[in-house]
């Protein structure tokens, strides 16, 4: 079984590609998290978690959902993380999750995908994004083959910078950066409600036909990048930047 969490489509693309190659079923963690659904999941031996990298670890809301959910019949657990450059020392914390859930840790693999975190960085133009994804496809195929054959992923080595990024920097990221108070919608907004629908934490509501953000946010970038009118900004950080959605 493949479980994925996605903001702008990268992890969903990877999960679907792996499923095509392994025959595993797909489960959207977005849908379950949004519905506050932590009901039991019946797996057939293996679980494959496909997630983006948030500050050199898997997203906190995914960690929390895994902790609350019971997995029946699950033995082996693979983790596949898409990132812009690095997953840091994410394996340390994934191993802790596996220990708490009594999963057999089968390793973590990373796949470089187009940047989408426009709250801090620039997303590439579509032509560049397609090239990055094309380069990722052989890596996805190799990962899928290892999963299908029940092989353990090669170990990912970490250095001191990786340790610091996944610990101190990750903590600071959630404490000081992951907030929704900079999100606004301008006059291009048509009140379609797509941002509200896409938010996995139900943090957006419409007021006066415009979105209003609450205090819960995971910075998945779904609202700002999927807005059909380009009406949402994140303070001055996002002005003039490409909005990224997985083009494939």
C-alpha positions, -999 to 999 in steps of 0.1 A, spaced: 0 0 0 13 35 -10 2 64 12 11 99 0 8 135 12 11 163 -14 8 200 -16 14 208 -53 16 174 -68 52 161 -66 46 134 -41 13 124 -58 31 120 -91 58 98 -75 33 77 -56 12 71 -88 44 62 -107 55 37 -81 20 22 -79 20 17 -117 52 -3 -114 45 -23 -82 7 -28 -84 3 -13 -49 -30 4 -40 -30 42 -33 -42 61 -3 -43 99 -1 -32 110 34 -44 145 24 -80 132 23 -76 114 56 -60 143 74 -85 167 61 -114 145 73 -96 139 106 -98 102 97 -74 81 118 -94 49 113 -76 16 109 -58 9 77 -55 -27 65 -22 -32 47 -9 -63 31 26 -66 45 43 -34 33 36 3 35 52 29 13 50 65 26 56 91 -2 60 126 12 76 160 6 105 172 27 97 200 51 128 214 67 148 182 62 121 159 77 88 144 68 59 169 74 49 171 110 12 166 102 21 133 85 41 122 116 11 131 138 -14 112 115 8 81 114 10 82 152 -28 83 156 -35 57 129 -35 19 135 -21 -1 106 -33 -37 106 -12 -63 87 17 -38 82 52 -52 85 77 -34 63 77 4 59 95 23 31 97 61 30 102 80 -2 108 118 2 109 143 -26 130 173 -20 147 203 -37 182 193 -26 185 172 5 165 153 32 191 159 59 190 134 87 154 125 82 162 88 86 168 93 124 132 105 130 117 80 105 134 52 124 118 65 156 84 64 139 89 28 128 100 18 163 69 33 178 46 17 152 64 -17 152 72 -13 115 103 -30 100 123 0 87 131 -6 51 149 26 45 144 61 31 151 73 -4 151 108 -18 141 121 -52 149 156 -64 118 173 -77 110 209 -87 110 234 -59 76 246 -48 82 264 -15 76 299 -29 73 313 6 111 313 6 124 301 -27 118 305 -65 99 278 -83 112 269 -118 94 276 -151 74 247 -164 100 237 -190 126 234 -164 102 215 -141 96 190 -168 133 183 -172 138 178 -135 109 154 -134 122 135 -165 155 132 -147 137 118 -116 118 91 -135 147 66 -137 152 71 -99 115 65 -93 117 33 -114 147 20 -95 130 27 -61 98 10 -73 118 -21 -84 134 -23 -49 100 -20 -33 86 -47 -55 114 -71 -47 112 -62 -10 148 -50 -9 161 -26 18 169 9 4 206 18 5 215 38 36 215 75 33 246 90 48 243 122 70 269 148 80 269 174 108 250 199 87 223 173 81 220 166 118 216 203 125 191 209 97 168 181 108 170 191 145 176 227 153 166 242 120 135 220 117 124 232 152 130 268 143 111 264 110 79 253 127 83 277 156 90 309 136 82 304 99 52 280 95 24 305 101 -5 316 79 -7 352 89 11 364 57 -14 348 33 -38 373 16 -61 373 -14 -62 403 -37 -89 417 -60 -84 389 -86 -100 365 -62 -134 352 -75 -144 333 -43 -142 299 -60 -133 282 -27 -106 260 -42 -80 271 -16 -105 261 11 -111 227 -5 -73 220 -10 -62 229 25 -54 197 43 -59 213 78 -92 230 70 -75 263 79 -92 284 53 -128 297 52 -146 321 30 -156 355 45 -172 380 22 -164 357 -7 -127 358 0 -105 334 18 -94 340 54 -67 319 70 -67 306 106 -38 297 128 -33 261 116 -10 258 86 16 234 74 30 256 45 21 230 19 17 258 -7 -15 242 -21 -36 273 -16 -12 298 -32 0 276 -60 -33 261 -71 -53 293 -71 -67 296 -107 -65 334 -106 -31 338 -90 -49 359 -64 -31 347 -33 2 362 -20 24 353 9 34 388 20 60 402 -3 78 369 -5 57 355 -33 52 385 -54 62 379 -91 71 343 -85 61 313 -106 33 293 -90 42 257 -91 20 227 -98 34 194 -109 31 196 -147 31 158 -154 
